[in-house]
Each structure stands twice: as C-alpha cells, then as structure tokens.
Amino acid sequence: MSLKKRLTAAGIIAIAALVIFGVAKSGISVSEKQEEEELFTGGKETVYLWYTDEALTSYLSSAAVTYNETHEVRVVPVLQSGLEYLENINQASLEENIPDLYVISHDSLEKAYLAGLAGEVKPPQGTDMEQRYIGTGLHAASYKDKLIGYPFYFETSSLLYNKTYLENMARDQLEAEADRAAGEAAQESADAAQEAGTAGEEGSADTADTEGTIQGEPFTQEQVDERVRELIPETIQEIETFADSYDAPEQVEGVFKWDVTDIFYNYFFVGNSIKIGGEAGWDPAQIDIYNQDAVSSMKVYQELNQFFSIDTSESDYEAILDEFMEGKMVFTMATTDAVFKLEHAKSDGLFAYDYDIALTPDIDENRKSRSLSMTSCVAVNGYSHNKDAANDFALFLTSQYNDILYARTGKVSAATGVDYGYEALSKFAQEYEKSISMPKMIETSNFWVNLEVAFSQIWNGADADEKLKELSDRIMSQVTVD
C-alpha cells in the first residue's frame, strides 16, 4: 500500500463542516440501536469504541467479550466509515451515543487534541507505560509532552531477504574455505613427511582421512547461520559490494530492488538527517530539512539508479513482492504485510524459499538510516462521560489482549514483550523501535507528498542540493507564517 493510500486510510483530514451522523453498515436508526445495546448490556455502563478498519472487527468483538466477562462495563465496538472520521466523532460527541474511545492514526492526534476530542490518557495508577509499550509508539502517541493515546499497532519498513540464497552462498564459502584448509594441511603434512624421509604410505593415509572429512560435514549449521549473519549487508555500500561479487542463480534478475516511487520505502535514506517536529513530531521549532547529511544521503540514493537501474514507471510494491516470491531478487524493502503474504504463499506451495528480515541498512559507516513508521492509537474522547472505564479498556486492549492481534488482523502490536508467532515480526518490531514516526503537525501535512516528488526527481537526475533546499523553503514558509 502506498503512503498516499495509508494517509487516506488513516483519516488525514481537517475538522470542517459537520455531517449527518449514522451508524455504519447498521441499516437501523440510532434509537433502535440504542434499545438493542441496552438489552445486550443488561443496563450496565456502556463504553462505545469506534474504529474504521473492518479487519479489526473480529478481534475487537473478541476483546470486548473477554473484557465484559470480568468487568462491570460493557464495551460496544462500532464500525464507522473512514471518510470524515473526526468530523463524525465531533458530531456524535454532541449527541447521546458519544464514542468514548476510538482508533486513530497517530498523525491525526494533533487535530483530535485541538478539537477537544482527545486528552491526556489516564491509565490506572501504578501503570508503567514505558514497560508496556515500545518507545516509538509512546512518542507517536504524544503531543506537547502529553501522552494522548495508547499505542495499538504499527507499520514500518525493513530489509527483506531471501534466506535460502544467503545460506547457499554461506555453504559455498565454507566449503571453499574447508577445501583450501584441507589442501594446505595436506601439503604441510606431505612436506613434513618428505623432510623426515617417510613420505610413502603414511602420507597417503593422512590425505585420505582429510578427504573423508571434506566429503562428510566440514562445517555445522551454526557456522552456516553465523556466516549468513556476516553476509547480511549493514550498509548500502555493502549491498553494492555484495552485488558485485554475488554469483547469482539463473533465476535471479537483480540483487536489490524496491519501490522507489513510495516514500514509505525510501525515507530511511534521510530518516536520520531530516528532522520534522522532533521525536514526537509536534514541535515546529525542530525542523531541519536542508542539511549536508541529507544532501549527501540523497546523492547516494541517486547513484543507486545507475547501479540497480530501477525504472520508476515499473516500480510497484506488490509487483516487486511477487517477484521476490518467484526468487528473482535477493533483497527488497518491505512492510509487515509481507510476512502474512509470504507465510500464506509458503503454505500454499507458491513460495519455494526461506526468508528473513534484517534491520534497514545504513548509508555507510558514518551515516545512519532510519525508517519511517506509523502507529495506530486508541484515544479517549475528551467529551466522554466514561473516561475511567474508557482508559481501562484502552490499556487492556493495547497492552494485555494483543497476542492474537496479528493472527486475527494482520497487524503488529506496538506493545512490548509480544509473542508475534513469527521471528520476522519480532525483527520488524526492532526496526520500529529505531524508526522515526510520521509527524502530526497540521502545518507540515503536505510534506510527504512534496518529499515523494523530490525523491522521484532526484532519482531521475535532478540536483539533490537544489531540490532539498526548495522543499525546505516551502515547508519553513508554512510553519513560520504569521
């Protein structure tokens, strides 16, 4: 999914004209629904949870039932349209069925906070939020040094690689090294025997034993695994070196290919050098787009066009992931959805390789990379009459009832200590922990579209220095306007 689609799905909207409030996909009136819910809840205190992603329906219903069994509160999940989501929450907050809490992308939290639709969260006393959630999620859910949401699930990009290819390469190297070592040992033995005047049968026997060892198991699986770790590129320079020396199988069409048209897979090049709003993404005083590190990193990005020759007109994430499954490349940049797709393809016999995830490579030894991330949060409505219950359920949902989140929804929890079921997802969580969250400032909401354009122009030969300066001037004029 492209960044533009993610932004649309996340509800990046301004609070504007009010619209008629209706219950999504219900087909019944508000009063009828209220009567049904009173019957369902048995007259207990009711907390309404709004969300827009239908993929969450089964999971949220299960969480609500589990919570309802042990609390004197009934949680009712309500699926809503993603269009004008905040406007609908605002309108409903003036009526009887107030949404007490809702799922929202972190980059919309500033809008929600300024409209009074999200306030500082108040988890039960003694709750250590830093122990419960990955730090990036807490930054994403913060605004003006206040935590105004519970981190729920995240998306980020990392390096996906064909593990089968790297294991084969590791074995070839280890075998070659074993052959050389055996040859050197045999030669040393022969030389020693010759000097001692006993070069005959004894020397031949030693050589036979050495050859037997080579034909047996000259290295262990642990040695293969260790060599694979050594082969995984830690920098862009190492990817280029790998490409130059790799003896690729016939089906491999390229060593490294990714969607160069989508900023979500490109941002790591400048993620550690460009600053937009600080770690929590809300501070307009912390903006730095045009600097030497960013320019030099973009020049490295531009040079990759010559090295890997990726045509932007044919660059598409889904198509590239399909090519990866066909064994046509060794490395690509992928988001967490790749794990779900690859695992299902393996179970259906459509993916004949092993794969794994590694941290996004740095630019070089001196310039670090940093991926972009998005965090969906659970916010408590500032107009709710059931804030304590809403806070308690939000904490339960996001940090206690999350072991089945990926299995039910395909989404990866932003909580700590989660057993995701796949090692690859744990590595995505490591990437998320070092990632930078998309900022939430309204004044910079068009930054991503403009940056994506700049990336495309630089990839196709435009001057990196000039394009970053133009982008910086444009954004700074928006932030500093009186």
Secondary structure, DSSP 8 states (H G I E B T S, - for coil): --HHHHHHHHT-----S------TTT-S-HHHHHHHHHHHHTT-EEEEEEE--GGGHHHHHHHHHHHHHHSSEEEEEEE--STTHHHHHHHHTTSSS---EEEEEGGGHHHHHHTTS-------TT--HHHHB-HHHHHHTEETTEE-SEEEEEEEEEEEEEHHHHHHHHHHHHHHHHHHHHHHHHHHHHHHHHHHT--SHHHHHHHHHHHHHHHS-SS-HHHHHHHHHHHS-SBHHHHHHHHHH----TT--EEE---TT-HHHHGGGTTTT-EESTTTT--TT-EE-S-HHHHHHHHHHHHHHHHH---GGG--HHHHHHHHHTT-EEEEEEETHHHHHHHHHHHTT---S-EEEE---BSSSSS----EEEEEEEEE-TT-S-HHHHHHHHHHHHHTS-TTHHHHHS-EE-BSS---SSHHHHHHHHHHHH-EE----GGGTTHHHHHHHHHHHHHTT--HHHHHHHHHHHHHHHHH--
